[in-house]
């Protein structure tokens, strides 16, 4: 395997010059990712199987789990500047890493396509009001291209878009919630007291919500490697070193993200449907408010898709096909997402999310066990870019890691309501036990973190 086959410039360790995202940009990027109709739909679909209070508990539990994984995985990018697609070479082998990375790319492309469709339908409703005509297929293509162009210019351009979009979206979503309550002559207390069937599973709900974000849990290093370093970046104290990502994810993910899910829950309870388009159409009597609401729905997808879906899948494609540029990777990812036609599966988003958590939970477990338990957080960065380095394993595939991955995924399917927990736990324990006998001492991997 030639060196150039692995070392795409976009996948090389980030330098201080590459780290141009400040803490406020980082927070806006996370807020932008969480304001999306996928989360809104998830909140609506959990009712009436669960009571409102149970749904709120599931939301908070899921986000606590996801934030923990984000911070733990993000430390890799923060300290060493390497992306997810490169780090898992150490876990699965130089070639083997492409397989779990592909599993990560599938939901990224799926959600890009689904959210682009939601945006196109929303814009279509506005056009119908203005000119009496709309074409969803054309709008899907136009909106998809606009997002791809924005993503091609990198995270800084995505953050600039979010600085405009997020304050406006927050205000408009607040207005949508107000109009929902007003139109249905209800209060928040009425919503929280709504009767439920109580035939759903709390842990299934946690897994479904976590499944949306476990994808970004894997790709957390892709974002933190672009985050400006503070004077504490080399601190041995984990919490001091990660205070910026922690602040951004508490503000952008837990606060904003929980709010979006809860607004979806309110809409589902008051209207009996999970479809955000139908909820708005049935609740907004004012044409102006209706148009603003549809624009909100459309641009909420944009703010999510560029960072959470296009960027990760582009980096993964570049790892598989090293000659691709970032722009080409983004474009291909967008095309795949639209060709998947994920809107056909709109009624089964909960199940898609749970299966995703079962597929990717073991990858997260293996990655975290590798970094924290085997390597003790100490890496020789050059090893990840040297095709003749220590991660050759068996013809560039680590069969032990794949054995653990397969076992973890099967166990997650057997215990489907606890898919993520089971897959994560089995993978952490299994990987550590199988790899410990052949792991080199942590000191042999130690190099100074990049300055």
N, C-alpha and C positions, 0 to 999 in steps of 0.2 A: 504494500500500500504506500503510494508516494505521499510525501509530506503535503504537497499542494492539494491532495484529495481531501484533506481534513481541515486545512487552515483557511477557511473563508475569512476575509478581513472583518466581516460583521460579527464573527463568532470569537474573535480574539479577545483576550482580557481587556477590559475598559481601562483607559488611562484617566488621569485627573482631568485632562482636556475633554474627554468624552462625557464626563459626569457634569452635565449642564442642567440637571433638574433640581431645583431647590425644594425645600420642605413644603412650600405653599403650592407649587406646581404639582408635587407628588400627592398632596391631599386632594387637589382638584381632579387629578387623574383618577383617584379612587372613587371620589364622589361621582365622577362621570360614568365610571363603570357600573356603579350600583343603581343609577337611575335608568332602569331599562324595563321594558314591558315583559321580559321573561320572568323577572322577579315579581312584578305586579300580577302576572298570570298565575304564578305559583301560589301566591298568597290567596288568590281567589279560589283556586282549585282545592285547597285544603279544607274548605268549608263546603258542605255541612258535616263531613266525616269527623271533624274535631270541633270542639267548642272554641270560641274566640280566645279565651284565656289560655287554652292549651296550645293554640297556634302561636300566640305571642311567646309562650315559654319555649316552644320548638325553635322559633326564630332566634331568640337570644342564645339558646344552647348551641345552635348550628353556627352562629357567627362567632361565638367564643372559641369553638373548635377550629374554625377556619382561620381566625386571626392568629391563634397559636401556631398553626402550621405555616402561615404566611411569614410570621416573624422568624421562626426556626429556619425555614428554607431560604428566606431572604438574606440571612447572615452570610450565605455563600457568596452571593453577588456583591454584598456590601464590602466584604473583606477581600475577596479575590478577583472580582470583576468578571467572572465567567458565567455564561448563561446556562440554563437548565439542560439544553440539548447537548452541551459539552460536558457538564458535570456527570451526567449519567453514563458517560463512557467508562468512568471508574467503577460503576456498579455492574453494567451489563456487557462491557467490552466495547472496543472501538466501533465495530460494526453492529453488535447486538443492541447498542443504545438506540439505533434507528427504529427498532420495533416498538418499545414503549413510547417513544417520542411520537410515532405515528398514531398510537392510541390517544395521545393527548391532542393531536391535531384534528381528529375526527369531530369531537364536540365543539372545538373552536370554529371549524367551518360550518357545522350544523347551526350553532347559535348565530353566526354571522348571517346566514341565509334566512333564518327564521325572523330575526329582528329587522332585517332589511325588508322582508315581506310586510311585517307589521307597519313599518314606516311608510311603505308604498301605499298600503291600504288607507292609512290615515291621510296622507297627502291627496289620495284619490277622492276622499270624501270632501276635502276642501275644494278641489277642482269641480266636483259635481255641484257644489253650492254656488261657485263663481260662474262657471261656464256651461254647466250641465253635461259635461263629458269627462270620462276618465278611462285610462287603460292601465290596469295593474301591472301587466308584464313590462310595458315600457317604463313605468315608474320604478319598478324593481331594478331594472338595468341602470337607469339614470342615478338612482340613489346609491346603488352599489358602487358605481364608478366614482361618485363624489367622495365616498368614504375611503375608497382605495387611494385616491389622489392625496387626501389628507394624511393617511397613514404613511405613505411613501416618504413624506418629509420628516418622519421621525417623531420621537416622543415629545420634543419641544413644541412642534406644530400641533400635536394632539392636545398638549396642555394649554396652548393659547386658545384653541377652540373651546376648551372646557371653561376657561375663565369667562368667556362670553355666555356659554350655554348654561352652566350650572346655576348661577344666580337666577336667571330667567326661568329655568325649569323648576327650581325650588318654589318660586312664587306661583307659577302656573299650576303645579301639582297641589299646592295648598288651596288654590282656588277651585280646582276640580273636586277636592275633598269637601270643601265648603258647599259647593253646588250639589254634590251627591246627597249630603245630609239635608240640605234645604229642600231639594226636589222630593225627597222621600219622607219629609217631615220627621226626621229622626235626629237623635243626639248620639254622641259617642257612648253614653251610658246604654242607650237602646241597642247599639251594635254589640257591645260587650256582653249584654244579657241575652243575645239571640240564642234560641234553642238549637241544639245540634243533634245529629243521629248518634254521636259518640261511638261509631263503629270503625273509626280510623285508628291508626297506630301512631303514638307520639314519636317513637324512634324512626318510623318510616318517614314521618314529616321532617325530622331532623336530618335524615340522610338525603331527602329530596332537596332541601334547602342547601345543605352543605355541598351536594353534588354540583350545584351551579358554580361554586367557588373553589372546589378542590382542584379544578383545572388551573385556576390562577395561583393556587397554593404551590403547584409544581413550578409555575413560571415566575414565582416571586423573585428569583435571582435575576431574571431578565429586566425587571424594573429597578431593583435596588442597585444594580451595577451602573445605572445612569444617575443615581442620586448623589448630589454634592456631598463630599466628605466634610465632616466637622473635625474639630481638634480632638474629638474623642473617638475617632474612627478606629484607632488602634488600641483602645482601652481593653483590658482583659475582662472588664465587667460587661457581661452580655447585655444587661439592661441599659447601661449607659451608652454602649455602642449602638444599640438599636432604638434609641429613644425617638428618633425622627420617624422611622417606619411605623413604630407603635402609635405615635400621635396621629399620623396620617390615616392609619387603618382604623383607629378608634373613631376618628371624626368622619372619614369618608365612607368606610365600610359598615361599621356597626350602627352609627347614628343614622346616616342617610339610608343605608341599605335596609335596616329594620323598618324605617319609615315607609319605604316604597312597598315592602311586603305587607305592611299593615294597611296601607291605602288600598292595595289590591284586595285584601281581606274584607275591608269595608265595602268596596264595590261589589264583591261577590255576594256578601250577605244581603245588601240592599237591593240588588238587581237580579240575583239568581243566575248570573252568567260569569264566566271567567274572561270572556273576550273584552279587552280594554276598549276596542272600537265600539262594540255594542253598548258597553257600560256608558260611555260618553254620549253616544247618540240617544240613548234612552233617558239620560239625566239632564242634558243641557238644552234648555229652551231658547236661550239667546244665541242667534247666529254668530255674533262676535265671540262669545265665550266658547262656542262649539269650534270655531275655526282656530282659536288660540289653543284649545285643548288638543286638537288634531296635530297642530304644529309641534306642541309639546311632546306628544307621543312619537312623532317622527324624529325629532332631534335628540330625544332620549336614547334612541337606538344608535344614532351616530356616535354619541359620547361614549357608549359602551363598546361598540364594535371595533373601533380602531385600536384600542389598547388591549382589551381582553381577548379579542378573537383574531384580528388580522396580524398583529405583531408577533404573538407566540407561534402561530402556524407558519408564518413566513420564516422565522428563525429555524423552525424544525425542518422545513423544506430545504433550507440552505445547508443544513447539516447532512441531509440525504443527498442533495445535489449541490456540491460545493461551488460549482461555477455560476450558480444563480446569484444575481444581485438582490439586495433587499427589496427594491422596487418590483422585480420580477416575482419574488417570493410572495409579496403582498398581493400582486395581481392574480397569481395562480390560486392562492388561498381564497380570494374573493370569488373567483370563477367556480371553484369546487363547491363552495358554500351555496351558491345559487343553483348549481346543477343538482345538488342533493335534494332540492325542493322540500326542505324540512317542514314547510307549512302543512304538508299532507299529514304530518304526525302531530298536529297542534293539540289534539285531544288527549295525547298521552305524554305530556311533558314531564309529569311526575315520575313516570316509569323510566323515561329516558334519563332523567337526572339521577335516579337511584342506580341504574345500571352503570352510568358514568362513574359514580362514586365507587362502585364495586370494581371497575376496571382500573381506575387511577389511584384509589386508596392504597393498594399494594405498592405502586410505584413511589408514592410519597413515603410510605414506611421504609422501603428499601433505601431511598435516597437519604432519609434522616438517620437511619441506623448506620449507614456507611459514613456519613459526615461526623456524627456525634459519638457513636459508640466505637467504631473501628479506627477512624482517623483522628478522633478527639479534636476535630476542628482545625487540624494542621494539614496543609496541602503543599505539594510541590506542583505548581501550576504547569510547569513544562511537561509533566507526565501526561496531561490531558491532551496535549497537542503533538506528542511524539508517537508516530504509528508503530514504533518498535519498543515502546515503553512498557510499563508493568501491566497494562490493561489488555494485553493480547489474549490472555487466558487460553481458551481452546479455539484456535483459529479466529480470534477476535470476537468470540462470544463467551460470556460467562455463564456456563450451563447451570451453575449453582444458583445464580440469581434468577434464571428463568424457571428453575424448579420451584423455588420459593414463590415466585410470581404466580405460577400456575396453581399451586396449592392454595395460595391466599385468595385468588379469584374464585376458585371452586367453593371454598369455605364461605366467602361472602355471598355466593348465590344460594347456598344451603340455608344461611341465616339472613334472608333478604332484608328483613326489617332492621337488621343491624349491619348491613352490608359494609359500610365504610369502616365502622369500628372493628369488625371482625377481620376484614382485609388488612387494615393498618396494623393491628396487633399481631396477627400471624406473620405478616411480612417482616416486621421489626424483629421478632423473636427468631423466626426461621433464618433470616439473612445473617443475623449476628452469629447464630450457632454454626451455620455452615461455612461462613467466611472467616471466622475467628482463627481457625487452625492455619489458614494460608495467608492471613493478613500480615503485612510488614509492621513492625513497631511504628507508632505514630511519629517518633523522632526522625525516622528516615524520610518522612514526607515533608518535614518542616522547612519552610522558607519564609523569609520576612514577607509580610503582606505588602502588596504594591503601594507605593507612595504616589 
